Amino acid sequence: LEFAGLFGTIYGGTVKNLAVKDASVTGRQFVAGLAGMVYYGGLENCSVTGAVSSGNDVVGGVAGWVDHGSLKDCYATVMVSGRDRVGGVAGSISNGCSIENCYAMGNVSGRSSVGGVVGSMSGGSIENCYATGNVTGVGRYVGGVAGALVGGGSMESCYATGNVSGGDYAGGVVGHLLGTLKNCYATGAVSGKDCVGGVAGNVYYNNSRVENCAALNSSVSGESNVGRVFGFIEDRDTAFTVSFARNNVAFFGMTVMVNGTAKTLVRGYDTTDGMDISAAQISADGTIEGRFTATGGWTVQNGKLPGIGAVVGLPAHIK
């Protein structure tokens, strides 16, 4: 069955204030707890609990594929599994869509383009979103918030606290980036093969920016191109530190392993390994040195990590 969910397809309308509890949804493609496809429409203040699964593509906890639409104030407490383009909230987002104030709390697994909130996103924006579950993929593009964010899309004020495990292009926040990433952080362990980073696995330099992000992971490990903040910067040139990355930090106590050997770090705000930030600094200042503030939409408290709606407890490796 394609387009499986409470609604197979939502076309040109918005569904609001709807909760789906204890869902058990399976299908072949475009599978979700609430809507298999949202086209020129939206979902607002909706939630799903339960499990969603497919042996194929485009699988999400709330929505499968969102095209020319939006998701706002939605959440999923769902175990989500599929093949490609699999996300805790949405499987695939395209054509200028937006995701705002959404979160996912279940584990997400698939092959490629797998993310805690969204599997694959082309263009559009994702803001004030987070994921707490573990994200697992065996192929490319696996990330704590998004597996792939391309097409000049943007992600701002998002975070992930689960572990991320993938093949190539695995990142604590995003696996593969061709766009803008601002004021985001990740705390889980990240592992993969090639291009593995605490914030982003692979970043295509041309037209991308990464600013005010924090890699607070316990560990990052892979076989090649491994970094505390970025695993690999594709098509990098001499203007890298001026026009690409700014003001990014990484937890001093993070373990970084390349093919079983500890990496020799190259530290700096604008490098692949970021500038050091200690556990004491993180604990003392709930804004992570002013990167995540109340005026920016964050809930902050000293001794905690910044959160969306509520502060986040310090993970064991930072306490």
N, C-alpha and C positions, 0 to 999 in steps of 0.2 A: 504494500500500500504506500503510495506517495502522498505528500501533503497530509501528514498524520498529526493530530492533536485534537484538543477540544474543538478548535476550528481548523479545518483544512487550510483555508485561505481567507485572509481579511483583505478586501480590495476597496480602497477609497474611503475607509471609515476608521474610527478610533474606538477601541474597547477600553473602558475605564472601570476601576474599582471592582475587579474580579479576582477571586482566589480559587485556585484548583488544588485540592488537597489529596494526598496519597495517590497521585497519578502513577499509572503503570502503562507507558506508551511505547509501542514498538512500531517500526515501519521500515520501508525500503529506502526512502530519501525524502528530504524536507520534513523532518520529524521533530516535534517539540511538545512540551507539556501543555501549552496554550494554543499556539498557532504555527502550523507548518510553514506558512508563508504570510508575510505582511507586505502588501504592495500598495504604494501611495496611501498609506494609513499609519496607524500608530497604536501602541499599547501604553497605558498610563495607570499607575498605581495598581498593578497586577502582580500576583504571586503564584508560585507553583511549589508544591512539595511532592516528593516521591522519586521516581526513576524514569529515565528516558533512554532508549537504546535503538541502535540501527546497525546493520552490517555494512552500510554504505555512507553517503555523504550528506552534509548540511544538517546538523543535529544540534539542538539547543535546549536548555532547561525551560526557557519561556517561549522563544521563537526560533524557528529554523533559519529561514532566510528573510531578511528585511531589505527591501529595495524601495528607494524614494520614500522612506518613512522614518519613524522615530520610536524609541523606547525611553520612557521616563518614569522614575520612581517604581521600578519593578525589581523583584528579587526572586531567586530560586534556591530552595534547599533541596537539591536534586542530585542524584548520581547520574551523570551523563556519559554515554559511551557511543562511539561511532567510528567512522573511518577517517575521512578528510573533512575539514571545516566543521569542527566540533567545539562548542563553547558552553560554559556554565549558564549564561543568560541567552546568548544567540550564537548560532552556528556561523552565519555569514551575513555581513553588512555591506551594502554597496550603494553607489550613486548618491553621495552626499548625505547619507543618513546620520542621525545623531543618537547617542546613548548617554543618558544623564541620570545621575543619582540611582544607579542600579548596582546590585551586588549578587554574588553567588557563594554558597556555602557548602557545596558538595564536591566530591572528587570528579575530575573530568579526564577521560582517556580516549585515545584515538591513534591515528597514524600520523597525518601531517596537518598543519594549520589547526593546532589545538590550543585553546586558551581558557583561562579561568573564568573570564567574562565573555569574550568573543573569540571565535576561532580565526576568522579571516575578515579584515575590514579594509575596503578600498575607498579612499576619500572620506569625507565626513569627519565627525568628531566624537570623542568619548571623554566625558568629564565626570569627576566626582564618583568614581566607581571603584569597587574592590572585590577581591576574591580571597577566600580563606582555605579552599580545598587544595589537595595535591593535583598537579597536572602532569599527565604522562602521555608521551607520544614516542613512536619508534622511527618516525621519518623527520622531515624538515619542519621548521617553523612551529616551535612549541614555546609558550610563554605564560607567566603567571597571571597576567591580565589579558593579553592578546597574543595569539600565535603569530599573526602577520598583520602589520599596519602599513599599508602602502598607498600609492596614488595621491601622495601629498596630504594624507589625513593627519589628524592631531589627537594627542592624548595628553590630558592635563589633570593634575590632582587625583591620581589613582594609585592604588597599592595592592600588593599581593603578599600573603603570609604563608602560603603553602609551599611545599617542595616542588621543583620542576625537574622532570627527567625527559630528555628527548634525544634525537639523533643529531643532525646538523642544525645550526641556528636555534639554540636554546637560550632563553633569557629569563631572569627573574620577573621582569615586567613584560617584555615583548621579545619574541623570538627573532623577527626580521622587521626592520624599520626603514621605510622610505617616507619620511614625514617629520612631524614635530613631536617631541616628548618633553614635557615640563612638569616639575614639581611632583615627581613620582618616586616611589621606593618599593623595595622588596626585602623580605627577611628570610625566606626559605633557602634551603640548599639547592643548588642548580648543578645538574650533570648532563653531559652529552658527549658528542664526538668532536665535530669541528665547529668553530665559532660559538663559544659558550661564554656568557657574561652575566654578572650579577644583576644588571639592569636590562641590557639588550645583547642578544647574541650576535647578530650581524646588522650593521647599519650601512646603508648605501649613502655615501657621503654627499653626493649631489642633491641639493635641495633639502637636506635633513638638518635638524637641530636637536640637541639634547642639552637641557639646562636645568639646574637646581634639582638634580636627582641624587638619590642616596642608595648605594648598595650596602645594605645592612645584613647580608646573607651570612650564614654560618660557614658555608664553603661553596666554592665554584670549581668544577673539575671537568676535564675533557682531554681529548687526544691531541688537539692542535688549536691554535688561536683562542686562547683562554684569557679573560681579563676580569678584574674586579667589577668594573663598570660596563665596558664593552668587550665582546670577544674579538671582533674584527670590524675594521672600518674599510668598506669597499670603495675603491676609486678615490682614495685619499690623496690630497695634494698638500703643498706647503702652506696653504691658507687654513689648514685644519683647526688650529687653536684659536684663530680669530673668528671664523665664521660658522663653526660647527658646534663645538662643545664648550659649555661654560659652567663653572661653579658646581661641579659634581664631586661628591665625596664617597668614601668607602670605609667600612668598619675595619679598624686596625687589626683586630683579632681574626679576620677571615682567613680560612685556609684556602689556598689557590694551588691546584695541582694540574700539571700538564703532562699527560702520558705517565702518570705515577710519580713525577718529580715536582718538588716545590718550585713555583715560578719565581724568578727574580723580577721584582716589581719595578715599574717605572711610574713613580707617584707624581701627582699634580692635578689641579682642578680640571684640566682640559686634556688629560691623557686617558688611555684605555683603563688604567688602574685607579684613577681618581686620587684626590687628596685624602690623607688619613683623617679619620675621626674616631676617637676612643669611646669605650663603653661609658666612661665617666662623663664625657661631653654629651653623649646621646641621652644619658639619664638625667643630667642636670638641666637640659633645655628641651622642653617638649616640642619645640618648633624645628629641631635639627638645625640650629644656628640660623633661624629666620627663614628657612625655606618653606615651611608649612605653617602658615599663620591663620588666626581666626578670621582676619579680613579676607583671606584667600579661600574661606569656606571650610577650614579644618577645625575640628575640636581638639584642643591641646591642653596638656597638663604636664608639668615637670615630673619626671620619674616614669612617664609613659611615652608611647609613640603616638604621633598625631593620627587621627582617624576621621572618617566621614560619619558624622552623627554621634559617635562615641569614641573615646580614646582607646588605644590598643595597648595591651600589656606587653612589657618588654619580654622578648623571647629568652630562653634559658642561656643562650650563648652570649647575650649582651649583659645580663644581670651581673 
